[in-house]
Amino acid sequence: MIRNRVVVLVALTLGFLAGTVVLAGMPSVVKDRFVLGEPVWKEMAVREDLSPDYETCWKKLVDIIVDRGYEVGFMEKESGYLRTNPNAGLVRLKSNWVYEVKIIAKLVVNEQDLKAGKKTVDKLRIQVQGHLYKTSKGSLVESYSGYDKLVLQDMFNDLQLVFGRQ
């Protein structure tokens, strides 16, 4: 029993140290914003006065993302899904490091209303994926995936002002 606890403790410590070593190799300018691991989704309920108008919700979502300087890579209005192309212009890095961010947004409709022939938007979900990589002589040397917590919070706040319930 004690041996199992020691093994778990050692494994957790090594995992933490491995994450610290990974962060140590990253450019310092992204350390405060880039989170390693699976990107998180943030979600907000849509205002009641805006919720029944799917067309307006879709237009506002696209406009906000494009107005912030992101280029749409893929969108499907019918499903409410939008993904931007990777944007490498947010953070300028020296040497051969590249930092890219892309935004994924989804309008979530009320399933019961949809069955009744209405398209009511219940929620808006957003995710900001980040990819940091280093190349040398045309080859990939290091690569990290995660999300940008600053862009996620800024975009969430901007969307909250338009879509969010007060």
N, C-alpha and C positions, 0 to 999 in steps of 0.2 A: 504494500500500500504506500509506504513512504518512498520506495524506489520509483513508483509510478508518478508521484507528485514531483520528485526531483527531475525526472525525465521531462515532464510537462513544463516545469519552471525553466529548465535549460533550453527547451525548444522555443518557449516564448521569448526568452532573453535573446537567443540567437536570431529569431525573427525580427525583434526590435532593432538589434544591432545591424542586421542586414539592411533594414529600411533606412537606418541612419547613414550607413556607408553609401547607399544609393543617393540619398539627398546630398551628401558631401560632394559628389561629383557633378552636380547640377550647377549651372550658372546662378550666381547669387540673386540676380534680378528676378528670377521666377520662383525662388524658394518660398516667398511669402504668399504666392497666389496659386501655385500648382499643387494639387493634392494627388498623390499616387493612388492608384486603385480604380475600382469600378466607379464611373460617374454616377452622381446622384440625380434624382428627379426632384424638382420643386413643383408644388401644385398650389393653385389658388382657385377658389370658387369664383365664378363669374357673376357680376352684378345682375340683379333680377331684371332691370330695365334693358340690359343688353343681351341677356341670355336667349330670348326667343328669336333674335335676329342673327341667324347663322352667317348670312352673307356679310353683314357689317362686322361681325366678330372676325371672320376670315380676313377681310380687307384690312382691318386695324392691325391684326397680327402681322401680316405680310409687310404693311407699311412701317411698323415700328422696327422690325428686324432690318429691313432694307435701309431705313433712315439712319440706323446706327452704323452703317457702312459694311454690312454683311451681304454677300452675294448668294442668292438662292441657288442651291445645287440641285435640289429635288423638292417638289411639292405636289401634293395631291389634295385638291380642295375637297373632294367628296369625303375623304377619310379624315380631313383636318390635320394632315401630317405635313410638316415642313422641315427641311434640313438644309443648312447652309454649306457652301464650299468651305474647306479649311482656310482660315484667315491667318496668314503669317505676319501681318503688319501691326499687330497689337503691341508686341514687345520686340524691340530690336536687340539682337544678341551679337556679341563679338565672335570672331573666329568662325568656326564651322558648325555652330549650334543653330538649330531652327526650332521655333516654338509656334505651333499652329493650334488654333481654336476653331471649333465649329459648334453651331447651335442647333438643337433639335427641339421643335415645339409641336404640341399636339392639342387640338381642341377635342375635348371629351364630351360627347353628346349623351343626353338622357335616353337610355335604351327603351323605356316605357313610352316616352313621347315619340320616339322614332318608329315604334311599332304602330302608333296611332297616326303616323303620317306627318308628324311635326319634327323639326330638327332644332331642339333646344340645347344650347351649350351649357353644360353644368360646370365644367372645370377647364382650366388651361394648365398644361404640364410643360415644363421646360427643363432641358438638360444642356450643359455646356461641356463638351468633350475637349480634352487637351492632349496634345501629342508633342513631346519634346524629343528631339533626336540630334545626334552628332554624326557627321560624315567625315571621311578622310579619303582623299583621292578617289572620290566617286563611290566609296563603299560605306555602308552603315556601320558605325562603330558602337554607338549606344542608342537605346530607344526606350522611352518611358511613356506610359499611357495613364491618363487620369482625367482630372477636370480642373478648370480654372475657377476657384471660388470667388474671385473678385468680379469676373465677368458674369458669373451666375447670379450673384447678388445684385449687381447693377441692372442686368436685364430683367430680373424678377421685379425689382423696384419700379422700373419703367413700365412693365406690363401691369403691375399692380395699380399704378395710377390710372390706367385706362380701363382695365377689366375688373379690378378687385372690388369687393364689397366694403363699404365704409362702416 
